[in-house]
Amino acid sequence: MDDPQLDACIEEVKKGQVSSFSYVIHKYQKLALNIALPIVKNQEDAEEVVQDAFIKIYRFIHQYNGESRFSSWLYKIVYNTALTKVSLNTKQWMRNHEIKEELTRWEQSEELNLGLLDQRVKSQVLERALDQLPESDKLLITLYYFGDKSIPEISEITDWKKSTCKVKLMRARNKLKEILNHQKDEIL
């Protein structure tokens, strides 16, 4: 999806018009936070990662050449900034409270089959299930379903091969379905 306003802002920022960068921040801040939060595990650190990432994006925006989508380039910087903030061996993930809003369209899909549960319970079940996933699985689910990123874009962001992304995403979906089915059986 093309965004002429984004393209114009990028060009203006490249020409030194700092105020135009506010559009970029406004457009991508929430999803950047949703990418950083699961990696760094707390809101304060995630906000710091996002701030650092936007500083890097501003400083190096002249290197963005348009070969990939701007959002993929931006999310890769957020992702890498978050990884440098924490140890790669960290296995715990903090609950992502903002993800509740993004889950609405996915939780209604037939794939999850949670139709009998009320909205509040669905959100709690999904939140708990996501918290049980390994880091890489939660990242893939976040990028693919909530960030609307394609497999090639996820591959570019994470530096994983496309085939690896496909396999990992399929496995992450299966793990999530298994966890959700188990939790749903406990609730019903």
URMOQUI-V927340 format. One record per residue. N is the residue number from 0. RES is the residue in three letters. PHI is phi as a letter, one per 30 degrees, with the letter a starting at -180 (* if undefined). NEAR is the number of other C-alpha atoms within 12 Angstrom. D_LAST is the distance of its C-alpha to the last C-alpha in whole Angstrom. Layout:
n=N res=RES phi=PHI near=NEAR d_last=D_LAST
n=N res=RES phi=PHI near=NEAR d_last=D_LAST
This chain:
n=0 res=MET phi=* near=11 d_last=41
n=1 res=ASP phi=d near=11 d_last=44
n=2 res=ASP phi=b near=15 d_last=45
n=3 res=PRO phi=e near=11 d_last=48
n=4 res=GLN phi=d near=17 d_last=48
n=5 res=LEU phi=d near=25 d_last=47
n=6 res=ASP phi=e near=24 d_last=49
n=7 res=ALA phi=d near=18 d_last=52
n=8 res=CYS phi=d near=27 d_last=51
n=9 res=ILE phi=d near=35 d_last=51
n=10 res=GLU phi=d near=24 d_last=54
n=11 res=GLU phi=d near=22 d_last=55
n=12 res=VAL phi=d near=26 d_last=54
n=13 res=LYS phi=d near=23 d_last=56
n=14 res=LYS phi=d near=16 d_last=59
n=15 res=GLY phi=j near=16 d_last=58
n=16 res=GLN phi=d near=16 d_last=57
n=17 res=VAL phi=e near=20 d_last=54
n=18 res=SER phi=d near=17 d_last=53
n=19 res=SER phi=d near=23 d_last=51
n=20 res=PHE phi=d near=30 d_last=49
n=21 res=SER phi=d near=21 d_last=47
n=22 res=TYR phi=d near=24 d_last=45
n=23 res=VAL phi=d near=32 d_last=44
n=24 res=ILE phi=d near=28 d_last=43
n=25 res=HIS phi=e near=18 d_last=41
n=26 res=LYS phi=d near=21 d_last=40
n=27 res=TYR phi=c near=28 d_last=38
n=28 res=GLN phi=d near=30 d_last=37
n=29 res=LYS phi=d near=28 d_last=34
n=30 res=LEU phi=d near=37 d_last=33
n=31 res=ALA phi=d near=43 d_last=35
n=32 res=LEU phi=d near=43 d_last=34
n=33 res=ASN phi=d near=42 d_last=30
n=34 res=ILE phi=d near=51 d_last=32
n=35 res=ALA phi=d near=44 d_last=34
n=36 res=LEU phi=e near=40 d_last=31
n=37 res=PRO phi=d near=45 d_last=29
n=38 res=ILE phi=d near=44 d_last=32
n=39 res=VAL phi=c near=38 d_last=34
n=40 res=LYS phi=i near=31 d_last=31
n=41 res=ASN phi=b near=25 d_last=32
n=42 res=GLN phi=e near=24 d_last=33
n=43 res=GLU phi=d near=16 d_last=36
n=44 res=ASP phi=d near=25 d_last=37
n=45 res=ALA phi=d near=34 d_last=35
n=46 res=GLU phi=d near=29 d_last=38
n=47 res=GLU phi=d near=24 d_last=41
n=48 res=VAL phi=d near=36 d_last=40
n=49 res=VAL phi=d near=39 d_last=39
n=50 res=GLN phi=d near=25 d_last=43
n=51 res=ASP phi=d near=28 d_last=44
n=52 res=ALA phi=d near=35 d_last=43
n=53 res=PHE phi=d near=33 d_last=44
n=54 res=ILE phi=d near=22 d_last=48
n=55 res=LYS phi=d near=23 d_last=48
n=56 res=ILE phi=d near=33 d_last=47
n=57 res=TYR phi=d near=32 d_last=50
n=58 res=ARG phi=d near=19 d_last=52
n=59 res=PHE phi=c near=18 d_last=52
n=60 res=ILE phi=d near=29 d_last=51
n=61 res=HIS phi=d near=18 d_last=54
n=62 res=GLN phi=d near=19 d_last=53
n=63 res=TYR phi=d near=24 d_last=50
n=64 res=ASN phi=c near=15 d_last=52
n=65 res=GLY phi=i near=18 d_last=50
n=66 res=GLU phi=d near=12 d_last=49
n=67 res=SER phi=b near=21 d_last=45
n=68 res=ARG phi=d near=24 d_last=43
n=69 res=PHE phi=e near=31 d_last=44
n=70 res=SER phi=d near=37 d_last=40
n=71 res=SER phi=d near=34 d_last=40
n=72 res=TRP phi=d near=33 d_last=43
n=73 res=LEU phi=d near=42 d_last=42
n=74 res=TYR phi=d near=42 d_last=38
n=75 res=LYS phi=d near=33 d_last=40
n=76 res=ILE phi=d near=35 d_last=42
n=77 res=VAL phi=d near=41 d_last=39
n=78 res=TYR phi=e near=41 d_last=38
n=79 res=ASN phi=d near=30 d_last=41
n=80 res=THR phi=d near=35 d_last=41
n=81 res=ALA phi=d near=35 d_last=38
n=82 res=LEU phi=d near=30 d_last=39
n=83 res=THR phi=d near=19 d_last=42
n=84 res=LYS phi=d near=25 d_last=41
n=85 res=VAL phi=b near=24 d_last=38
n=86 res=SER phi=d near=16 d_last=39
n=87 res=LEU phi=d near=15 d_last=37
n=88 res=ASN phi=d near=14 d_last=36
n=89 res=THR phi=d near=17 d_last=33
n=90 res=LYS phi=c near=20 d_last=30
n=91 res=GLN phi=d near=23 d_last=28
n=92 res=TRP phi=b near=32 d_last=27
n=93 res=MET phi=d near=30 d_last=26
n=94 res=ARG phi=d near=28 d_last=23
n=95 res=ASN phi=c near=35 d_last=25
n=96 res=HIS phi=d near=25 d_last=24
n=97 res=GLU phi=d near=23 d_last=26
n=98 res=ILE phi=d near=34 d_last=24
n=99 res=LYS phi=e near=26 d_last=21
n=100 res=GLU phi=d near=22 d_last=24
n=101 res=GLU phi=d near=26 d_last=24
n=102 res=LEU phi=d near=29 d_last=21
n=103 res=THR phi=e near=25 d_last=20
n=104 res=ARG phi=d near=20 d_last=22
n=105 res=TRP phi=d near=26 d_last=20
n=106 res=GLU phi=d near=34 d_last=17
n=107 res=GLN phi=d near=20 d_last=17
n=108 res=SER phi=d near=14 d_last=19
n=109 res=GLU phi=d near=12 d_last=18
n=110 res=GLU phi=e near=17 d_last=18
n=111 res=LEU phi=d near=30 d_last=15
n=112 res=ASN phi=h near=20 d_last=13
n=113 res=LEU phi=c near=31 d_last=11
n=114 res=GLY phi=e near=18 d_last=12
n=115 res=LEU phi=d near=17 d_last=9
n=116 res=LEU phi=c near=23 d_last=8
n=117 res=ASP phi=d near=17 d_last=11
n=118 res=GLN phi=e near=19 d_last=14
n=119 res=ARG phi=d near=17 d_last=14
n=120 res=VAL phi=d near=22 d_last=11
n=121 res=LYS phi=e near=31 d_last=12
n=122 res=SER phi=d near=30 d_last=15
n=123 res=GLN phi=d near=28 d_last=14
n=124 res=VAL phi=d near=32 d_last=12
n=125 res=LEU phi=d near=41 d_last=15
n=126 res=GLU phi=d near=31 d_last=17
n=127 res=ARG phi=d near=26 d_last=16
n=128 res=ALA phi=d near=33 d_last=16
n=129 res=LEU phi=d near=38 d_last=19
n=130 res=ASP phi=d near=32 d_last=21
n=131 res=GLN phi=d near=27 d_last=20
n=132 res=LEU phi=d near=34 d_last=22
n=133 res=PRO phi=d near=27 d_last=26
n=134 res=GLU phi=e near=31 d_last=28
n=135 res=SER phi=d near=35 d_last=30
n=136 res=ASP phi=d near=33 d_last=26
n=137 res=LYS phi=d near=40 d_last=25
n=138 res=LEU phi=d near=41 d_last=29
n=139 res=LEU phi=d near=41 d_last=29
n=140 res=ILE phi=d near=41 d_last=25
n=141 res=THR phi=d near=40 d_last=27
n=142 res=LEU phi=d near=39 d_last=30
n=143 res=TYR phi=d near=32 d_last=29
n=144 res=TYR phi=d near=29 d_last=26
n=145 res=PHE phi=c near=28 d_last=27
n=146 res=GLY phi=c near=30 d_last=31
n=147 res=ASP phi=h near=22 d_last=31
n=148 res=LYS phi=c near=32 d_last=33
n=149 res=SER phi=d near=25 d_last=34
n=150 res=ILE phi=e near=29 d_last=35
n=151 res=PRO phi=e near=23 d_last=39
n=152 res=GLU phi=d near=30 d_last=38
n=153 res=ILE phi=d near=39 d_last=35
n=154 res=SER phi=e near=29 d_last=38
n=155 res=GLU phi=d near=29 d_last=41
n=156 res=ILE phi=d near=34 d_last=39
n=157 res=THR phi=c near=31 d_last=38
n=158 res=ASP phi=i near=21 d_last=41
n=159 res=TRP phi=c near=21 d_last=39
n=160 res=LYS phi=d near=17 d_last=40
n=161 res=LYS phi=e near=19 d_last=38
n=162 res=SER phi=d near=15 d_last=37
n=163 res=THR phi=d near=22 d_last=36
n=164 res=CYS phi=d near=31 d_last=34
n=165 res=LYS phi=d near=23 d_last=32
n=166 res=VAL phi=d near=19 d_last=31
n=167 res=LYS phi=d near=28 d_last=30
n=168 res=LEU phi=d near=32 d_last=28
n=169 res=MET phi=d near=19 d_last=26
n=170 res=ARG phi=d near=21 d_last=25
n=171 res=ALA phi=d near=31 d_last=24
n=172 res=ARG phi=d near=32 d_last=22
n=173 res=ASN phi=d near=20 d_last=21
n=174 res=LYS phi=d near=24 d_last=20
n=175 res=LEU phi=d near=33 d_last=18
n=176 res=LYS phi=d near=27 d_last=16
n=177 res=GLU phi=d near=22 d_last=15
n=178 res=ILE phi=d near=24 d_last=14
n=179 res=LEU phi=d near=35 d_last=12
n=180 res=ASN phi=d near=23 d_last=10
n=181 res=HIS phi=d near=19 d_last=10
n=182 res=GLN phi=d near=25 d_last=9
n=183 res=LYS phi=d near=27 d_last=6
n=184 res=ASP phi=d near=15 d_last=5
n=185 res=GLU phi=d near=11 d_last=6
n=186 res=ILE phi=d near=16 d_last=4
n=187 res=LEU phi=d near=16 d_last=0
